[in-house]
């Protein structure tokens, strides 16, 4: 069941369902579902989703000329500042700085 959840999370894009919705769908409590996921994959569901979204953003910034707002929207962030803060915490630089560096502007 946790492997099915993992596969579903890998297929989702944009705004993701909440833990409560996922737990109900898989017939588990939020805590049990999260604990089992962490035991199997080494991180909580939230951390896994966040890591995947930010990795996708990093790749998009390196290879595409998409506006930061569009990337943030596609990945389900409420706004660009939330996206930028999460990106900074994960990679140690702002998404705009990474883009400028990739374009040789820094």
N, C-alpha and C positions, 0 to 999 in steps of 0.2 A: 504494500500500500504506500509506503514512504517513497519507493522508487517511482510509483505512478505520480505522486505529488511532485517529485523532483523533475520528472519529464514534463509535467504540466507547467511548472514554473519556467522551464527552459523555453517553452513555446509561447509564453505570454509576452505581450508588448504593451507599452503605455501604462495606464493606470491599472494597478494590480488589485485583486480582491484582498480583503482584510483577512487576518488570521481567523476571525470568527467564522467568516464565510467558508474558508478552506476547511476548517475543522468540522463544520457541519456537513460539508460535501463528502468528507472522508470518514465521517462517523467517529471522530476522536475529539477529546477535549483539546483546547488550544495548547495547554501545557504538555500533554502527552505527545501530541503531534510535533511540537517544537523540540521536545526532548529527544524523540526518536529520530527526527531529522538531523539534529546536532550530533547524535551518536553515530549516525551513518555517514554524514557529510562533513563533520568537523566544525560547523558553524550554524547559528540559528537561521531560521527561514528569512528573517529580516536582513541579517548580515549577508546571506547568500544572494538575495534579490538585489540588495544595494550594490554588492560587489559586481554582479553581472551587469547591472545598468550602467555603473560608472566605467566598467571596462568597455562596454559598447560605446559610451560617449567618448572615451579616449581614442578608440579606433576611428570614430566618425570625425573627430577633430583633426586627426592626422591625414585622413584621406578624402574628406569631402568639404566643400565650401557651403555648409549649411549654417544658418544663423543659430546662435546659442539658444535663443528663445524656442526655435523649432526643435532643436535637440532636447531641450528640457521638457517640452510638451510631449514629444514622442516617447520619452522615457518615464513619463508620469510624474514629473516634479511639478509642484504647485506654481513655481515661478523660477526665473533665472537665478535669483539670489540663493534660493534653497539648493538649486543644482550646483551653483558655483561654490557654495560653502561645503557641500558634500564632496565635490570633486577635489577641493583643496585639502580636506581632511584625508582623503584617500591617496592623492598623488603628490601633495606638497606644493602644488602650483595652481594658479587659476586657469580655467579653460581658455580664456582669451590670451593669456600669456603663452600657453602651449601652442595655440594656433599661430600666434605671431612668431614664435620660435621655429615652428615647422615651415613657415613661409620665409624664414631667413631675415625677419625684421628685428630680431634681437641679437 
